Amino acid sequence: MSRARTVLVIGGGAAGSAVTVLLRRAGLTVDLIEAKDDWNATAGSGITLQGNALRVLRELGVWDRVRESGFAFGSVGITTPDGTVLHEARDLRTGGDDLPATFGMQRPQLQRILIDAVRAAGASVRLGTTAEILGQDAQGVSLRFSDGGEGRYDLVIAADGLGSTTRAAIGITAKPEPTGMAIWRIATPRPADVTRTDLAYGGPAYIAGYCPTSDTTLYAYVVEANRDRASIPPQTYADEMRRLTRHYGGFWPEISAHITDPAKVNYTWFDRMLVEGSWHRGRVVLVGDAAHCCPPTLAQGAALSLEDAWVLTQLLTGADTWDDALFQAYYERRIARVRPVVEASVQIGQWQLDGVRDADVPGLMGRTMTMLRDLP
C-alpha cells in the first residue's frame, strides 16, 4: 500500500472496539467516534460469553485481563421452578479446548477492558460525537461530525448498534422487531454454590436464570411477555422483578433478597433483526448489532459481533483492493453463521411463547453451538 488507509469506526461497543484494535494492529489509521460521553463504561449488568467470543478476545490480546475478571464454567442446568435439576448439559468448547466453554463477567468490566485496548492501540477517539454522511464515491466517504468538523475516509465501519442511524442513512431499511418477550436483569452477590448457569422454564416467567460473573457476583434475569415500558414506572423495577423471582426456589430466595434497588434493575425487550442481501453500501459497511441481533437465549449477541470484527479485519488487511466483491464476501461468510444463530435464538423464545411442552431446547442449543466450533 502506498499510504496507510484511513477508517472511521462509528460506535465503541464490542464490535467497534474490536475492529478498531485489529485494524490499528495492522497499521491502518483509525478514528473511532462514540455517541455516549462515558463510552458506555457503566451500562449493563452481566454478560455470558461462549468460547467463540473468548477466541476473538484472545486475538485482541485482552484474554488475560478478561480471565482475571470473570468466572469460567462448563455446563448449564435445566431446572423446575422449585429448583429441582432436571438435566445438566456439558457446554461445548466452541473456542477450542484451551479456552473455557462458557464465561460470565460484569458487562461494564468487559467494556472497560475493551476501552483500554482501543486506547493502547493508538486510535483517535472522540466521545459524545456522531456523524452524518455527506457523500461517497469509489475511493471513500465524506462526513460531517456533530462537533462541527468534517472528514474523509477510505472506509466507514458502522458499529452503532441496534438502532444504527448509519444503517438507515445508507438506505438499508431493516429494523429490529420485538419478539414478544422482555427481560429483567440485575447484578447481585453470588451464592457460594452457584458455579454455573441454571435455567428454569415455566413458573410465572418464561425463563428464570443466572450466571456467575466473578468469585463474588452474578447476574440474574427473568423473561416475561413484553409490556409497554411507559406502563412500568422505573421506581418499581425492583418490585416488578421480585414479583416474578419470588416464585422460584433453589438459589432464587437468596438472590431475590438482593433485588432492592430499582436503579440497578434493567428492563429490555427482546428484538430480532437480520439484514439480508449485503451489509454494505459502497464504502460503508455494517458490523455487529447494526447488521443483526437476536434474543439472548443462546448468549451469542456479543460473540457474533466480535466475530464480525475479526472476519472483516482479516478481509480488509489481506486485500489490495476494497471493493464490492470484498464486502460481499464478508457478508456471505458471516450470513451462513449468523442466520442459524438468529433463527435458533428466536425459536427457543417462540416455543416458550407458544407453550410448547415438548420443545427440544437442549437439542436445538446443542446443534447450534456445535456449528460455532468451526472458525467464523
Secondary structure, 3 states (H helix, E strand, C coil): CCCCCEEEEECCCHHHHHHHHHHHHCCCEEEEEECCCCCCCCCCCEEEEEHHHHHHHHHHCCHHHHHHHCEEECEEEEECCCCCEEEEEECCCCCCCCCCCEEEEEHHHHHHHHHHHHHHHCCEEEECCCEEEEEECCCCEEEEECCCCEEEECEEEECCCCCCHHHHHCCCCCCCEEEEEEEEEEEEECCCCCCCEEEEECCCCCEEEEEECCCCEEEEEEEEECCCHHHCCHHHHHHHHHHHHCCCCCCHHHHHCCCCCHHHCEEEEEEEEECCCCCEECCEEECHHHCEECCHHHCCHHHHHHHHHHHHHHHHHCCCCCCHHHHHHHHHHHHHHHHHHHHHHHHHHHHHHHCCCCCCHHHHHHHHHHHCCCCC
